[in-house]
Amino acid sequence: MKKYKYLYACTDEERALCELEMRSFFGFHTKTKELESSIDIDPSRSPFMKGKIEVIFKTETLEHLLEKLHNYTILDSFKVTLISDSKQFTFDERREVEKKAGLAINGIANLQSPDKRLVIMYDQHHFVFGPYVESEPVWFTHQQKPHHYSTALSTRVARAVVNIAVPKIENVKVIDPCCGIGTVLIEALSMGIDITGSDYNPLVMKGLRENILHFGYEPKVQLCEIGEIRAQVDVAIIDMPYNLCSVLSADEKVHIISSAKKIAKKIVFVTIEPLDEVLEQVGLTIIDRCTVKKGKTFTREVIICEHSKIE
């Protein structure tokens, strides 16, 4: 069975969200900057993954690893990079290891424009070697939308929320029934997720469609209040509506949450207000959750809920 080592980077404020995304992808999280799993994920899906190593060799010593590299053949041109910090290897030591590894491998080295990047990494316990795929910050380009909401999720948070809601994208139908300006929709569409959107506010429709078209995706959206939706899907993602001057009433919360329960078995809520009491009242079970901080005062909760069957 293949193994993959994922390299992570996140701020302290993002740590809880990053760990919830880890648990959604892999079933567990780590407190370190690395995670190893047999599950294969495109690292560009995550705003926190720096890259992915397909583990070919894992040894306790560098000498043993270099011996194994004599039996490794690659048809593409390659470049070897040693990933480490200055405490583990000096600059000159890293270059020497890379040179020895490049000479040991059966193939054509190309330091300027290689077809494949190979890496050696020391994870405090083992030396790991394998092909490396670097993450592309797709979410960053989505910041340049033609239209914005001041209260919308950041593209980085939205991308993590989509991964938390839909860790496996094959044969999964998703809806964002309070999609606003389309931040979640764009992140999901960029991953190839089958998602539709709706919103009750006619004023956002033009900007919503233009935002989606701006990135070359089909705007499968409709003007519709959540209670009017009749489609049944696997997952719903709901960033609970709010503005800076008012909050939802208790009845409005019940309406949105009970309506979501009618159309999806799994629902991921993003909220600035406590929802536990309403979720229990409506009959949803909280599976996992985290708090997302922004600065010293503003926080959101991401809450994963499920129930046994669509009503």
C-alpha positions in Angstrom: 0.0 0.0 0.0 1.3 3.4 -1.0 2.1 6.0 1.7 2.1 9.7 1.4 3.6 12.4 3.6 1.8 15.7 3.6 3.7 18.9 4.6 1.6 21.6 6.4 1.9 25.3 7.2 -0.7 27.3 9.1 -0.9 30.2 11.6 -1.9 29.8 15.2 -5.3 31.3 14.4 -5.8 28.7 11.6 -4.6 25.7 13.6 -8.0 24.5 14.7 -9.4 24.8 11.2 -6.4 23.0 9.7 -6.8 20.1 12.2 -10.5 19.8 11.4 -9.6 19.6 7.7 -7.0 16.9 8.6 -9.6 14.9 10.5 -12.0 15.2 7.6 -9.5 14.0 5.0 -7.6 11.4 7.0 -9.7 10.6 10.2 -7.1 12.0 12.6 -4.9 15.1 13.0 -1.3 15.8 14.0 0.2 18.6 16.0 3.3 18.6 13.8 3.9 20.0 10.3 3.7 16.6 8.8 1.0 13.9 8.4 1.5 10.4 6.9 -1.4 8.5 5.4 -2.3 5.9 2.7 -5.0 8.3 1.5 -4.1 10.2 -1.7 -5.2 13.8 -1.7 -4.2 16.5 -4.2 -2.3 18.9 -2.0 -3.7 21.9 -4.0 -7.1 21.2 -2.5 -5.9 22.3 0.9 -5.0 25.9 1.8 -2.7 24.5 4.5 -0.8 21.8 2.6 2.6 22.9 1.2 3.1 19.6 -0.7 2.9 15.8 -0.8 5.7 13.2 -0.9 4.9 9.8 -2.2 7.0 7.7 0.1 9.2 5.3 -1.9 11.9 4.7 0.8 11.9 5.3 4.5 15.1 4.5 6.5 16.5 5.2 9.9 19.8 6.5 8.6 20.9 8.7 5.7 23.6 6.1 4.7 20.9 3.4 4.4 18.8 5.7 2.2 21.6 6.5 -0.1 22.3 2.8 -0.5 18.7 2.2 -1.5 18.8 5.0 -4.1 21.2 2.9 -6.2 18.2 0.6 -6.9 15.9 3.5 -7.8 15.3 4.3 -11.5 13.3 7.2 -12.9 12.6 7.8 -16.6 11.9 11.5 -16.3 14.6 14.0 -15.7 14.8 14.9 -12.0 16.2 17.1 -9.3 16.8 16.1 -5.7 16.0 18.5 -2.9 16.7 17.9 0.8 14.0 19.4 3.0 15.4 20.3 6.4 16.0 23.2 8.7 19.3 24.7 9.5 19.4 22.8 12.9 19.5 19.5 11.1 21.8 20.3 8.1 23.9 23.2 7.2 23.6 24.6 3.6 26.7 22.9 2.5 25.6 19.6 4.1 22.3 19.8 2.2 24.0 20.4 -1.1 26.3 17.4 -0.4 23.4 15.1 0.3 21.6 16.2 -2.8 24.7 15.6 -4.9 25.2 12.1 -3.5 21.5 11.2 -4.0 21.5 12.6 -7.5 24.5 10.5 -8.4 23.0 7.3 -6.9 19.7 7.5 -8.7 19.4 5.8 -12.1 18.2 8.6 -14.4 19.0 12.0 -15.9 19.5 14.8 -13.4 18.4 18.3 -14.5 18.9 21.0 -12.0 17.3 23.8 -14.0 14.0 22.4 -15.4 13.4 18.9 -14.2 10.3 16.9 -15.2 10.1 15.5 -11.6 11.1 16.9 -8.2 12.4 14.2 -5.8 12.9 15.1 -2.1 14.6 13.7 0.9 13.1 14.7 4.2 14.1 14.0 7.8 11.0 13.9 10.1 12.9 13.5 13.4 12.6 9.7 13.2 13.3 8.6 9.6 14.7 9.7 6.3 11.9 9.7 3.7 12.4 9.8 -0.1 10.0 10.1 -2.9 8.5 12.2 -5.7 7.2 15.6 -4.5 4.1 17.4 -5.6 4.0 21.1 -4.6 0.7 22.7 -3.7 -0.7 25.5 -5.9 -2.4 28.3 -4.0 -5.6 28.2 -6.1 -7.6 29.9 -3.4 -5.3 32.9 -3.6 -6.2 33.7 -7.2 -9.9 33.6 -6.2 -9.4 36.6 -4.0 -9.6 38.7 -7.2 -13.3 38.4 -7.7 -15.1 41.2 -9.4 -17.6 41.5 -6.6 -17.1 41.2 -2.8 -19.1 41.0 0.4 -17.4 42.6 3.5 -18.8 39.8 5.6 -18.0 36.9 3.2 -15.6 34.1 4.2 -12.1 34.5 3.1 -11.2 32.2 0.1 -8.7 30.4 2.4 -11.3 29.6 5.0 -14.0 28.8 2.4 -11.6 26.3 0.7 -11.0 24.5 4.0 -14.7 24.4 4.8 -15.4 22.8 1.4 -12.8 20.1 2.2 -14.3 19.5 5.6 -17.7 19.1 4.0 -16.6 17.1 1.0 -13.4 15.2 1.6 -14.2 12.7 -1.2 -15.6 14.4 -4.2 -16.6 11.4 -6.4 -20.3 10.8 -6.8 -21.2 13.5 -4.2 -23.9 16.1 -4.8 -23.5 19.3 -2.9 -25.6 22.5 -2.4 -24.8 25.9 -0.9 -28.4 27.2 -0.3 -27.2 30.6 1.2 -24.4 31.2 -1.3 -24.2 35.0 -1.3 -21.5 36.2 -3.6 -20.3 32.7 -4.3 -17.0 32.3 -2.3 -17.8 28.7 -1.3 -19.2 27.8 -4.8 -16.0 29.0 -6.5 -13.7 27.0 -4.2 -15.8 23.9 -4.7 -16.1 24.3 -8.5 -12.3 24.7 -8.7 -11.9 21.2 -7.2 -14.4 19.6 -9.6 -17.1 19.2 -7.0 -20.7 18.8 -8.3 -22.3 21.8 -6.5 -25.2 24.1 -7.0 -26.1 27.3 -5.2 -29.1 29.4 -4.4 -29.8 32.6 -2.5 -33.0 34.5 -1.6 -31.5 37.9 -2.3 -32.1 39.1 -5.9 -29.5 41.9 -5.4 -26.6 39.4 -5.3 -27.6 37.3 -8.3 -25.8 39.4 -11.0 -22.6 39.7 -9.0 -22.8 36.0 -8.0 -23.0 34.9 -11.7 -20.3 37.3 -12.8 -17.9 36.0 -10.0 -18.4 32.4 -11.1 -18.0 33.2 -14.8 -14.9 35.3 -14.1 -13.0 32.1 -13.2 -14.4 30.1 -16.1 -17.0 28.0 -14.3 -20.7 27.4 -15.0 -22.9 29.3 -12.6 -25.5 26.6 -11.6 -27.3 29.0 -9.3 -30.9 30.0 -8.7 -32.9 32.7 -6.9 -34.6 30.7 -4.3 -35.4 30.8 -0.5 -34.0 27.7 1.3 -37.4 26.5 2.3 -38.4 26.3 -1.3 -35.6 23.9 -2.3 -36.9 20.4 -3.2 -33.6 18.9 -4.5 -32.0 16.2 -2.3 -28.2 16.1 -2.1 -25.5 14.4 -0.1 -24.1 17.5 1.5 -25.1 21.1 2.3 -22.7 23.9 3.2 -24.4 26.8 5.0 -22.6 30.0 6.0 -25.4 31.3 8.2 -26.5 34.7 6.9 -25.7 37.8 9.0 -24.7 41.4 8.7 -22.9 43.8 10.9 -26.0 45.5 12.2 -28.4 42.6 13.0 -28.5 38.9 13.8 -30.9 36.1 12.9 -33.9 35.6 15.1 -34.5 32.2 16.8 -37.3 31.4 14.3 -35.1 32.2 11.3 -32.3 29.9 12.6 -34.9 27.1 13.1 -36.2 27.7 9.6 -32.8 27.6 7.9 -31.5 24.6 9.8 -34.8 22.5 9.5 -34.9 23.3 5.8 -31.3 22.1 5.4 -32.2 18.9 7.2 -34.9 18.2 4.6 -32.4 18.3 1.7 -29.1 16.8 3.0 -28.0 14.1 5.4 -24.7 15.9 6.1 -24.6 19.6 6.7 -21.6 21.9 7.5 -22.6 25.1 9.2 -20.4 28.2 9.5 -21.7 30.6 12.2 -20.8 33.5 14.3 -23.6 32.7 16.8 -24.1 29.6 19.0 -26.2 27.0 17.2 -26.1 24.0 19.6 -29.5 24.5 21.1 -31.2 24.9 17.7 -29.3 22.0 16.2 -30.5 19.7 19.0 -34.0 21.0 18.7 -34.1 20.3 15.0 -32.6 16.8 15.5 -29.1 17.1 14.1 -26.1 15.4 15.6 -22.8 17.3 15.8 -20.0 15.1 14.5 -17.1 17.5 14.8 -16.4 21.2 15.1 -13.8 23.9 15.4 -13.5 27.6 16.1 -11.9 29.9 13.5 -10.4 33.1 14.9 -9.9 36.4 13.1 -8.0 38.9 15.1 -8.7 39.1 18.8 -12.4 39.6 18.8 -14.0 38.0 15.7 -14.7 34.2 15.7 -16.6 31.8 13.6 -17.6 28.2 14.3 -17.5 25.4 11.7 -19.9 22.6 12.8 -20.3 19.3 11.0 -23.8 17.7 11.5 -25.4 14.6 10.3 -28.8 12.8 10.7 -30.1 9.4 9.8 -32.4 10.3 6.8 -33.8 13.1 4.8 -37.3 14.0 5.8 
